[in-house]
Amino acid sequence: MSILVVGSVALDSVETPHGSVDAALGGSATFFSVAASYFAPVRLVAVVGTDFAEEHVAFLRSRGVDLEGLERREGKTFHWKGRYTGDMNEATTLATDLNVYAEFDPKLPAAYRDSDYVFLANIAPDLQYRVLDQATRPRLVTADTMNLWINTAKADLLRTLQRVDILVINDGEARLLSGEANLIKASRAILRMGPSRVVVKKGSHGAISLTADSYCVTPAYPLEEVADPTGAGDTFAGGFVGYVASAGAADERAIRNAMLFGTALASFDVEDFSLNRQRALTRAEIDRRVEELREFVSTD
């Protein structure tokens, strides 16, 4: 049972009504890895620059993340700067400096190629496709994407989706990819593109999961304050895939539980900046929050 994630490891500078951080640990693969590591071993493939602090490497290792696939190149690490205002459901990007990430061409170490569970973070879809060419018969392939790739590389994305079991995206991306305003219609249109399941993240409104013959909805965990939403979607995906891997199955029961664990982890992520909340987060805390979510929807 092993999870492979391929995506970005970055430094984030974030402003919200509750404060700011500069060059804090971030990136899709980072948030995913930390969340998934509560359930199963994680293998990470990404690239960083010479400015990437050893304390960040030590933190990932402390979570049991295998970093053989973390490449360090001469230059600066991918840096994103953004600002959240209002309901903080969407960030305004102030700067994106790809730096060494601009030449990212993921190569799986030999020991990673037999990974059971593969998560393709929102890298370019042609890179996602090439990662799958290097993986040997994964049990489950889950992927993410983003508006940029839907708008600029849709043909590549559609080709990749034919090899994906589960697509995890947000509501705006689902509408853009499908051309449908209604999320149920949008999800069913995406199913026809290849995935057998679509999970749509709706931010503070929870998440839904659809297949050709099933549907479930998970509420968001109620929070009075959100400090920093950065990475919440990737944290959800990490908890989701991590739980499925630990269950050893992707049947409807496992998926519904995975939705709860992903939701719980994402709710912790937004309580502080960067991955600060996760540094002291315990599995017991996650389990308690999952039970609270169960109680919210129970009629007993």
N, C-alpha and C positions, 0 to 999 in steps of 0.2 A: 504494500500500500504506500504509494508515493505520489506527491503532487508536484508537477512542473509548472512554473509560471514564467512567462516571457513578457517583459514590458519595460517600463521606465523606472529607474531609480534617480531621484531628482533632489534638488534643493529648492524649497518653496519660500517665497516672501509673501505673506498674507496679511491683509488688513480687514478687520471686521469692526462692528460697533463695540466689541468687547476687548479690543486690543490689536496687537500685531506681532509678527515674528519675522525675522530676516534670515534667509538661507537656512531654514529648518529642514529636517529630513522629510522627504516626500516621495512622490512617484507612484504610479499605479501598481507596479510589482512590489513595492515596499509595503504599501497598505494591505495588499492582498496577502503577502507572505506572512506578515505578523498575525493577521486574523486567522489564516488557515493553520498556522503553527500550533494553535490550541487543540487541534484535532489530529494532525498527521504530519509526518516529515515533509518539508518543503524544499524543492530544488529551484534556485533562482537563476535566471539568465538575463543579464542586463549589462550596461556599460556605464562607467563613471570616469571622471577625470582625476587628475593628480591632486585636485583641491578637495576631494572627498575625504572627510575626516575619519580617522581610525575609530573614533568613538561610535560612529554610525555603523561601521563594520562590526564592532564588538557587540553593539546592541542586537543586530540581526543574528549574529552567532549565538547570543544568549537566549534567543528564541528558538534555537535549534535549526535555523535556516542554513542549508547547504549552499555555500558561496563559491563552489568550484566554477560555476558559470558566470560569475561577476567579473567582467573584464575591466581593467583599469588602463586608460589611454592617456597619452600626453595631451593636456588641454584642460578645459573647465567642464564641470558636470552640468548637465541639463538644468536650467534654472527657469522657474515659472514665477511670475509675480501677478497677484490678483487681489481684487477688492470685493467684499460682500457688503451689500446694503439691504435695507428693507427686510423682507421675509427671509433673505439669505438662501433662497432656493437655487440661485444661479450666480456665478461669479462674473465680474467684469475683468477680463484679462488686460493687464497693464503692460506686460512684457513677456515674451517667450524667447529665451536664448537656448537654442538646441545644443550648441557647443558640440561635444564629442558624440552626443546622441544623434546628430545629423547623419553620421556614417554608421549607425548601428546596423549590423548584419548578423543576426543571432546564429551562433553555432552551438549546437548541443554537445557538451562533453559526452564521451562514450557511455559513461555511467548513467547519464540522464535519459538516454534514448528509450529505455524500457519503462519509463514512468507510466503508472497506471492511469493517472488523472492529469489532464493537460488543461491549463487555463491560458488562453491567448488574450492578454490585456490589449488595450486599444492602440496598438501599433499599426502601421500600414498593413492593409489586408494581404498584399503580396508577400510581406514578411511572415505574416501568420501562416500563409499557405506553405511557405518554405520550411517553417518550423514543423509542420505536420509531415512534410516529406522526410524529416529526420527522425520522427518518432516512430517506434515500432509497435503498432497495434495497441494504442491506448484504450482503456476500457471506456473512458468518457472524455469527450472534448467539449469544453465550455469556452465561450468567447465573449468579448466585449467589443464595441466599436464606438465611434463618435461622429459628430456632425461633419467634421472635416473630411473623413473618408467616405461618408455617404455622398457628399457633394463633389468630391474630386476623384474618387477611385471606386465608383459604385460597381463597375464591371468586375474588378478584382475582388471586391467584397462579396458579390453574388457567387463568384466561383468558390471562394473560401467557405461560404455558408453551406455549401453542398457537402462539406466534410465536418460540419459542426453538429453536435448533439443538442446543446443548449446554448441559446443566445441570451445574454443578460445585458439589457440596455435600459436607458431611462425613457420616460414617456415622450419627451420631445423627439428623441432619436427614433423611437418606434413610429411616430407619425411621419417623420421625414422620410424614413426608409420605405415605408409602405405606401405613402400618399393618402392615407386614411386618417381622418380626424378622430374617429371613435377608436378607443384603445382595443376593444375586443376585435373589431374588424381589422385594425392594424396588426394585431398579434396573429390573427388567422392568416392574413396575407403573408406575414413573415414565415409562418410555418410552411407555406407553399414554396418558399425559397430554399428549404433544405432542413433546418433544425427540426427536431422532433418535439422540442419544448422551447417556449419563449418566456422569460421572466422579465417583467417590466417594473423598474423601480420608479416610484412616484414621490420620492422625497418625503416630505412631512405627511404625505397621504398613504404611506405604506407601499406595498408591492403586490403584484398579481403574477400568477403562473398559469400558463395555458398549454395544453396539448390538443390534438385533434379531438379527444374525447374526455378531457378533464379540465377543471378550473378551480383555482383556489385563490384566496385573498388573505393577506397578512396586514394588520394595522401597523402603523408606526408606533414606536414607544413614546408616550407623551412626556415631553420635556418642557419645563418652563423657560429655559434659556438654552440657546445654541451658541457656543463660543466660536467654532470654526467648522464649517461643513466639508472642508477639503478632505478628500479621500474616503468619504462615507460610502460612496458607491462601490469602490474597490474593496473596502472593508466588508461590506455586505457580501460581495462575491467571494471573498476569502472565507468568511464564515459559512456561506452556502456550500461551496465546493469542499471545504474542509470537513463539514459534517457528513456530506455524501460519501466522501472517502472513508471516514471513520465507520460509517454504517456498512460500507461494502456493497451498497445497492443504490439504485436510482429509481426505485418504485415510488408510487404516489405517496405512501406513508413517509418514506425517507425524505422526499422532496419537501413535503409540508413541514416536517421538522427542520429541515435545512433552511427554509424561509424564515422560521422563527429565530434560529441561531444567527443567521445573517443580519436580521433586523436588530437583534439585541446588540451584536457587536458594533453595528453602525451607530447605534444610539450612544454607546460609550465613546466612540471616535469623536463625535461632534461636541463632547463636553469640554474639550480642551484643544489647544492648538497642536498641529503636527501630530505626532504619535505619543504625546505626553501622557495621555490617559492610559494608553495601552502598556506603558512601561511598568505600571504596578497592578494592572488588571489581572485578576485570577479567574480560573475556570469556574470556581464556585460562584463568583459574582455573575458571570455569564449565565450559568444555569439558573440562578435565582431570577434574573431578568426574563429569561425564557418562560419560566413558570408564571411570572406576572402577566406576560403576553397571553399565555394560555387562559389565564383567569379572565382577562378582558373580553375574550370571545366565547367563554363558556356560558351555557344556559343552565348548568346544574346548580 
